[in-house]
Amino acid sequence: SLHDALPISFSKLVNYASELGIILPNLDVPKFSYHKSSGFVVYKNNGIHLIADIGKVGPDYLPGHAHADTLSFELAINGHRVIVNSGTSVYGNAKERLRQRGTSAHSTVQIDNQDSSEVWSGFRVANRAVPFDINVNYSKDCLMSFSASHDGYSRILTSPIHKREFIYSNTSLEINDHITGSGNQVVSRYFIHPDVEISKVEKEFLLCKNGEVIVKLSLESTHDAVIYDS
């Protein structure tokens, strides 16, 4: 019954809409959008929903709500949120507000423990990352790729540049990070939605919900990956 207080599944809503004679768009057709003004890339098909940020942190004249989140992304699979940014819970001028705006609170790469854009105070930004070399490719045969670089870390030692590339084909999403420079400390984080359980099996990570495997995550890095509570 739709009068129940419990959440209604999407399939039940679709059936109910059909009973009411509501014609729904074909959700199986992949949809790809690159919103140049905001810098967000959105790709959605019947299996995944990807949102990536390859734009500026906000309008140059009003970056007060900006986060140092350049080249971060969120990913849902089969209706389940899997990889996310860690969110915002406070406003005002506080340490927790500053932490939540920082790069370390987002699913992206951090270099030398610095923020990609210099967020400070409650609603201030100093030097900020500017994306460049943006390339977007999409074809309707289930192949999609896009990439961008940013100069947010060029102010630190060796002036490293971070480039991130997304490639989706069939049921596989590949994310490649390229970092220039040498001798820098590079950390890549993936925040897992709290409803998702993660376990390591040999060199793969299994992401599960309600005992069902949602996705297998493998990292082709020479460094070990570590699971942290957050």
Secondary structure, DSSP 8 states (H G I E B T S, - for coil): -TTSSS---HHHHHHHHHHTT-----TTS-EEEEETTTTEEEEE-SSEEEEEE-S-SS-TT--TT--S-TT-EEEEETTEEEEE-------SS-HHHHHHHSGGGSSSEEETT--SS-EETTTEE-S---EEEEEEEEETTTEEEEEEEE-TTTTSTT---EEEEEEEETTEEEEEEEE-SSS--EEE--EE-TT-EEEEETTEEEEEETTEEEEEEE---SS-------
